[in-house]
Amino acid sequence: MKYKGVIFDLDGVICSTDEYHYQAWKALAEKLGAKDFTRKDNERQRGVSRMESLEVVLEKVDRRFSEEEKLALASEKNEYYKKLLAGMSEKDLTAEVRDTLDAIKAAGIKIAIGSSSKNAKFILSRIGLRDYFDAISDGENITRTKPDPQVFTMAAEFLGLKPSECLVVEDAEAGIIAGHAGGSDTAAIGSATKCDLATYRLSTFSDLKAIVL
């Protein structure tokens, strides 16, 4: 087989939490007096860190914030977000995703999560996949966020593999850039298919089977 491991982003790849992110950031924006936070603004937050996402909101607020205040605002947004995530269940995992993951695992290929989110393990537990992956690299173990490749190179390390032995699956351009920079081939889905650095472009999640099996 061409790949010994597959590393998946979580949000927008394994499951969709985009709407929850949008609602949480919008609630914070409105509290700060920014009434015009839109889904287009939310699109700019895809694949980047929580603090970088906060800056997108603060662009619309006519005041300056200290670093301490920014950390508090980011935490407040995350509390909004976690309350929304609590409503997730195994119903948020599609049959297509589960069947594809099962097929990849059955072939003896290692699988990992590579997500900048500090909520990755909580989300996985809500959708019934907490102990399913061979490794999880997330916002709890990294110091640099995408497009830096750290989250993916660490995921490969946790799997006991080289990045070149792994395929990275991403839905954000920053993630495709990160995977490429780390030395992995990349499979793009959703808006990431527009990125020229993608090795493969997926129409559906199940297209992965034709690539890795």
Buried (B, 14 or more C-beta within 10 A) or exposed (E): EEBBBBBBBBBBBBBBBBEBBBBBBBBBBEEBEBEEBEEEBBEEBBBBBBEBBBBBBBEBBEEEBEEEEBBEBBEBBBEBBBEBBEEBEEEBBBEEBBEBBEBBBEEEBBBBBBBBBBBBBBBBEBBBBBEBBBBBBBBEEBEEBBBBBBBBBBBBBBBEBBBEBBBBBBBBBBBBBBBBBBBBBBBBBBBBBEBEBBBBBBEEBBBBEEBBB
